Amino acid sequence: MQIKKPMIALFLLPAVLIYLAVFLYPTLRALLMSFYSLPSISSKMSEWSFIGFENYTDLFRNSYFMDSAWNVLKIWLFGGIITICSALLFAAILSSGVRGKTFWRSLVYLPNTVSAVVLSVIWIHYIFNSSYGFLTKLFRFLGLDMLADIQWTSDSYLFLSMLLAYCFGSIGYFMLILNAGMDRIPRDYYEAALLEGANPLHKFFRITLPLLQDIFRMTLVLWTVTAVNFFVWSATFGGASESVATMTPGYFMYLKVFGDGTSVYTQDAFNVGAGAAVGVSITISILILSAIINQFFRKERLEY
């Protein structure tokens, strides 16, 4: 039965209206706010003062913001390599027919069921603590005193600590997506390759990865969205000190919009217009990175 276009439009209308109200309107309002100076986030438009691109120029002259942008770039690149490679490895192991697949898959995904705030507090106090933390105890037990003496929450290692904890908490989510994609690949391909004498590495690089490219592209885009919007881990690891080592644009935006103006790094910490400019910059960054990722994958969708 052929469904007429007006009927399709009628069914889509509620979803489109919700999308416009929930996503598009706030986006356009944030874009507009980024060109104004605002007394507060709830002030009326009649109270706004137009200042053009001043919020953007001030932002890119602010070394604190540029450091936060550099931090999130490192999270996206190095964190992406650690997280996606680990997730790919776990997904490949689970798809190989390992015993207790459901148990191991649940175990790897388990950190994702815990709040990011709780998880980061656990890492700070029970993994990285220099007196009784798990890493200190483990390295001391193995006789690796040099590693045991590392102050993981000091300024020198705070970013690395935050990155490792974040990757640990993210692997399960991306493993689940990749594992679902691998399970979708017909077993016939692997059996035919086995008859031809292919070893596991050949099957992985010649069958799994090529047929997984749609899923892989989606995984990279999802990683880009979560990494560029990095916020909770920055707030918990940086704490009240607002350490530049853990600052990211997402948390910088929060301080600009909801800050109390007492930051030691920016005297004019409370600036709603500048916060909106940060939000617009984050959105544009995600679009650019997603477009670059899409360029590395073929356009046509593989059917199998």
Backbone torsions as a table, in degrees:
resi	resn	phi	psi	omega
1	MET	NA	129.8	-179.1
2	GLN	-89.8	125.5	-179.4
3	ILE	-91.2	130.8	-177.5
4	LYS	-74.1	150.9	-176.7
5	LYS	-60.1	-41.9	178.0
6	PRO	-59.0	-34.8	178.2
7	MET	-66.8	-40.5	178.3
8	ILE	-62.9	-43.1	179.8
9	ALA	-62.9	-37.1	-179.6
10	LEU	-64.5	-41.5	179.5
11	PHE	-70.5	-31.5	-178.4
12	LEU	-80.0	-19.7	-172.7
13	LEU	-55.9	-47.6	179.1
14	PRO	-58.4	-43.0	-179.3
15	ALA	-65.2	-39.8	179.8
16	VAL	-65.3	-42.4	-180.0
17	LEU	-64.2	-41.5	178.4
18	ILE	-64.5	-41.1	178.8
19	TYR	-61.4	-45.2	-179.1
20	LEU	-64.0	-38.8	-177.0
21	ALA	-75.1	-39.3	-172.0
22	VAL	-88.4	-34.8	-173.7
23	PHE	-112.2	-52.8	-172.0
24	LEU	-68.5	-42.5	-178.5
25	TYR	-61.9	-49.6	176.9
26	PRO	-60.0	-34.8	-180.0
27	THR	-65.2	-46.9	-179.7
28	LEU	-66.6	-36.7	179.2
29	ARG	-66.8	-40.8	177.6
30	ALA	-63.8	-39.9	177.6
31	LEU	-60.9	-43.0	179.3
32	LEU	-65.9	-43.0	-178.8
33	MET	-62.5	-29.3	-176.5
34	SER	-67.2	-13.7	179.1
35	PHE	-100.8	8.8	-176.0
36	TYR	-127.5	161.5	168.7
37	SER	-103.3	124.4	-173.5
38	LEU	-117.6	140.3	174.9
39	PRO	-66.0	-38.8	178.2
40	SER	-158.7	169.4	-175.8
41	ILE	-69.2	-23.4	-177.6
42	SER	-100.6	7.3	-177.6
43	SER	-71.5	153.9	-179.4
44	LYS	-74.0	157.3	-178.5
45	MET	-62.2	-27.9	178.9
46	SER	-65.6	-17.2	-179.6
47	GLU	-94.6	-4.0	-178.5
48	TRP	-79.1	147.8	176.4
49	SER	-119.1	122.7	-177.4
50	PHE	-72.7	128.4	179.8
51	ILE	-129.9	11.0	177.0
52	GLY	65.7	-131.8	-176.0
53	PHE	-92.5	14.9	-175.5
54	GLU	-60.1	-38.6	178.1
55	ASN	-60.5	-39.2	-178.9
56	TYR	-71.1	-43.8	-179.1
57	THR	-65.4	-40.6	177.2
58	ASP	-62.9	-38.3	-178.0
59	LEU	-62.8	-47.3	-175.7
60	PHE	-79.1	-6.8	170.7
61	ARG	-94.6	-6.1	-178.3
62	ASN	-86.5	111.2	-176.6
63	SER	-63.3	-30.7	179.1
64	TYR	-63.9	-43.1	178.0
65	PHE	-67.9	-41.0	-179.5
66	MET	-64.1	-37.5	175.3
67	ASP	-63.3	-38.9	179.3
68	SER	-66.3	-37.2	177.8
69	ALA	-65.9	-38.4	177.8
70	TRP	-65.4	-39.5	178.1
71	ASN	-60.3	-45.3	-176.7
72	VAL	-71.3	-28.4	175.3
73	LEU	-66.1	-41.3	177.9
74	LYS	-66.6	-37.8	177.5
75	ILE	-63.1	-43.9	-179.0
76	TRP	-63.2	-45.0	-175.0
77	LEU	-78.3	-62.1	-175.4
78	PHE	-71.9	-40.5	176.8
79	GLY	-64.3	-36.7	179.0
80	GLY	-64.3	-43.2	179.2
81	ILE	-61.7	-47.1	-178.8
82	ILE	-63.9	-48.8	-173.8
83	THR	-69.1	-50.5	-175.3
84	ILE	-67.9	-41.0	179.0
85	CYS	-64.3	-42.9	178.5
86	SER	-64.8	-43.7	179.7
87	ALA	-63.1	-39.2	178.6
88	LEU	-64.7	-41.6	179.6
89	LEU	-64.1	-48.2	179.5
90	PHE	-62.9	-40.8	-179.6
91	ALA	-64.1	-40.4	179.7
92	ALA	-66.3	-40.9	178.4
93	ILE	-63.3	-43.7	-178.7
94	LEU	-67.0	-31.1	-178.9
95	SER	-84.0	-5.3	-176.6
96	SER	-84.0	-0.4	179.7
97	GLY	94.6	21.2	-179.3
98	VAL	-63.4	147.0	179.3
99	ARG	-70.4	147.9	179.0
100	GLY	67.4	36.6	-176.1
101	LYS	-56.1	-45.3	-177.7
102	THR	-61.8	-41.3	-179.9
103	PHE	-64.5	-48.8	-177.4
104	TRP	-65.4	-37.6	178.6
105	ARG	-64.9	-41.2	178.2
106	SER	-65.6	-37.9	-178.7
107	LEU	-64.6	-43.5	-179.9
108	VAL	-68.0	-34.7	-178.2
109	TYR	-79.9	-16.2	-172.7
110	LEU	-50.2	-44.5	-180.0
111	PRO	-57.0	-26.3	-179.6
112	ASN	-72.9	-14.9	178.6
113	THR	-85.8	-8.0	-180.0
114	VAL	-98.7	140.8	178.0
115	SER	-57.1	140.8	-179.9
116	ALA	-60.3	-33.4	178.8
117	VAL	-65.3	-47.6	179.9
118	VAL	-63.1	-44.4	-178.4
119	LEU	-61.6	-42.6	-178.9
120	SER	-68.3	-36.7	177.3
121	VAL	-65.2	-39.7	177.6
122	ILE	-61.3	-45.2	179.6
123	TRP	-62.6	-44.1	-177.0
124	ILE	-65.3	-44.1	-171.1
125	HIS	-93.5	-27.7	-174.3
126	TYR	-116.3	-12.8	177.8
127	ILE	-107.6	-46.9	-173.5
128	PHE	-96.6	-3.2	-178.1
129	ASN	-60.4	131.8	-174.6
130	SER	-75.6	-10.4	-179.7
131	SER	-100.6	-51.4	-175.1
132	TYR	-127.8	13.1	-179.0
133	GLY	-66.9	156.4	-177.4
134	PHE	-60.8	-44.2	-178.0
135	LEU	-64.4	-41.9	179.3
136	THR	-62.0	-45.9	179.7
137	LYS	-63.6	-43.2	-177.6
138	LEU	-64.1	-49.3	-178.5
139	PHE	-65.8	-35.0	177.4
140	ARG	-65.5	-40.9	179.6
141	PHE	-63.7	-36.8	-179.3
142	LEU	-83.0	-1.1	-179.8
143	GLY	78.8	13.8	179.5
144	LEU	-93.8	71.7	-174.1
145	ASP	-63.0	-32.9	-179.6
146	MET	-62.0	-42.6	178.3
147	LEU	-73.4	-34.1	-179.8
148	ALA	-66.8	-28.0	-178.1
149	ASP	-81.7	-4.7	-179.4
150	ILE	-65.1	130.3	176.0
151	GLN	-89.7	90.8	-171.0
152	TRP	-63.1	-26.7	-178.1
153	THR	-100.7	11.2	174.3
154	SER	-77.1	166.6	-177.7
155	ASP	-58.8	-32.0	-176.9
156	SER	-68.0	-33.2	-174.5
157	TYR	-115.6	2.6	-174.1
158	LEU	-62.9	-41.2	179.6
159	PHE	-65.1	-44.4	178.9
160	LEU	-61.0	-42.7	178.9
161	SER	-60.9	-46.5	-180.0
162	MET	-62.4	-40.9	-178.7
163	LEU	-64.7	-44.8	-179.6
164	LEU	-63.1	-43.6	179.9
165	ALA	-64.3	-41.3	-179.8
166	TYR	-64.7	-43.2	179.8
167	CYS	-62.5	-42.7	178.5
168	PHE	-57.7	-40.1	-178.1
169	GLY	-78.7	-9.3	-175.3
170	SER	-106.6	-20.2	-172.6
171	ILE	-58.8	-44.2	-175.6
172	GLY	-58.4	-40.7	-178.2
173	TYR	-62.6	-47.0	-177.6
174	PHE	-76.7	-28.9	174.7
175	MET	-60.9	-40.2	-178.6
176	LEU	-63.5	-42.3	179.7
177	ILE	-65.2	-47.0	-177.8
178	LEU	-67.6	-37.7	179.6
179	ASN	-64.6	-39.6	177.3
180	ALA	-63.7	-38.6	178.0
181	GLY	-66.1	-40.9	-179.8
182	MET	-67.6	-38.3	-179.8
183	ASP	-66.8	-19.1	-179.4
184	ARG	-79.2	-18.9	-178.3
185	ILE	-73.3	127.2	-178.1
186	PRO	-57.9	138.4	-180.0
187	ARG	-67.0	-21.4	-177.7
188	ASP	-57.9	-37.8	-178.8
189	TYR	-61.5	-43.0	-178.8
190	TYR	-69.6	-37.8	179.4
191	GLU	-66.9	-39.1	177.8
192	ALA	-65.6	-40.6	178.8
193	ALA	-64.9	-36.6	179.6
194	LEU	-65.0	-39.4	177.9
195	LEU	-65.7	-28.1	178.8
196	GLU	-83.8	-1.8	176.5
197	GLY	92.0	16.1	-179.9
198	ALA	-72.8	138.2	176.0
199	ASN	-90.1	173.5	-177.5
200	PRO	-56.3	-36.5	-179.9
201	LEU	-66.9	-42.4	177.7
202	HIS	-60.3	-43.9	-179.0
203	LYS	-64.5	-36.5	-179.1
204	PHE	-69.1	-45.8	-174.9
205	PHE	-83.6	-24.6	-177.3
206	ARG	-98.2	-21.6	-178.4
207	ILE	-117.5	-56.4	-172.5
208	THR	-63.2	-56.4	-175.3
209	LEU	-61.4	-46.1	178.7
210	PRO	-61.3	-39.0	-178.5
211	LEU	-80.3	-7.6	-177.2
212	LEU	-101.1	5.1	-169.6
213	GLN	-64.0	-34.0	177.1
214	ASP	-63.4	-44.8	179.2
215	ILE	-66.4	-40.2	-178.8
216	PHE	-63.9	-41.2	178.1
217	ARG	-63.0	-44.0	178.8
218	MET	-63.5	-38.6	179.0
219	THR	-62.1	-43.6	-180.0
220	LEU	-65.2	-38.5	178.6
221	VAL	-66.1	-42.5	178.2
222	LEU	-63.2	-40.2	177.1
223	TRP	-61.9	-41.7	179.7
224	THR	-60.4	-44.1	-179.4
225	VAL	-62.9	-45.7	-177.9
226	THR	-71.5	-37.9	-177.5
227	ALA	-70.6	-42.9	-177.8
228	VAL	-70.1	-28.9	176.8
229	ASN	-88.7	18.8	-178.0
230	PHE	-50.6	122.8	-175.3
231	PHE	-142.5	-59.5	-170.2
232	VAL	-59.7	-46.4	-177.4
233	TRP	-65.6	-34.4	177.9
234	SER	-64.8	-42.7	-178.9
235	ALA	-67.4	-40.1	-176.4
236	THR	-78.1	-40.4	179.9
237	PHE	-75.2	-36.5	179.2
238	GLY	-75.1	-34.0	178.8
239	GLY	62.3	-156.5	-176.8
240	ALA	-70.3	-17.4	-177.9
241	SER	-73.1	-14.7	-178.0
242	GLU	51.6	49.3	-176.2
243	SER	-59.3	135.7	179.2
244	VAL	-68.8	-22.2	-179.5
245	ALA	-65.7	-27.9	-177.4
246	THR	-115.1	2.7	-177.8
247	MET	-70.2	137.0	176.0
248	THR	-130.2	161.4	-179.0
249	PRO	-56.9	-35.2	179.6
250	GLY	-61.4	-44.9	179.5
251	TYR	-74.3	-33.6	175.9
252	PHE	-61.2	-41.0	177.7
253	MET	-62.4	-41.9	178.8
254	TYR	-60.4	-44.0	-179.8
255	LEU	-64.7	-35.6	179.8
256	LYS	-68.5	-40.4	-174.9
257	VAL	-85.1	-38.7	-175.5
258	PHE	-117.2	6.7	-178.5
259	GLY	-68.8	163.7	-178.6
260	ASP	-100.5	7.4	175.7
261	GLY	78.5	16.3	-177.8
262	THR	-111.1	11.5	-178.5
263	SER	-60.6	140.4	178.8
264	VAL	-77.8	-13.7	-176.8
265	TYR	-94.8	-31.7	-178.8
266	THR	-134.0	115.5	-178.8
267	GLN	-63.5	-35.7	179.6
268	ASP	-99.2	54.3	-174.8
269	ALA	-58.6	-38.8	-178.2
270	PHE	-85.2	108.3	-178.9
271	ASN	-155.5	96.7	-174.2
272	VAL	-63.0	-41.3	-179.9
273	GLY	-61.1	-42.1	178.2
274	ALA	-66.0	-37.2	177.1
275	GLY	-62.6	-40.5	177.3
276	ALA	-64.3	-37.7	178.2
277	ALA	-63.7	-37.6	176.2
278	VAL	-63.7	-43.8	179.2
279	GLY	-60.5	-42.4	177.7
280	VAL	-64.7	-40.3	179.1
281	SER	-63.1	-39.9	178.2
282	ILE	-62.6	-45.0	180.0
283	THR	-61.1	-44.7	-179.8
284	ILE	-64.7	-39.3	179.3
285	SER	-61.6	-42.9	179.5
286	ILE	-63.6	-42.1	179.6
287	LEU	-63.6	-41.6	-179.6
288	ILE	-65.8	-47.8	-179.0
289	LEU	-64.3	-38.5	178.3
290	SER	-65.2	-39.1	178.3
291	ALA	-65.0	-39.7	178.0
292	ILE	-64.4	-43.3	179.1
293	ILE	-60.6	-43.8	-178.9
294	ASN	-63.8	-25.9	179.5
295	GLN	-69.1	-21.9	-177.1
296	PHE	-88.7	-2.1	-179.1
297	PHE	-123.1	148.3	-179.0
298	ARG	-67.2	150.8	-174.2
299	LYS	-76.4	-39.2	-174.2
300	GLU	-71.8	145.6	-179.2
301	ARG	-87.3	131.8	-179.5
302	LEU	-82.4	134.1	177.3
303	GLU	-112.0	129.6	176.9
304	TYR	-152.8	NA	NA
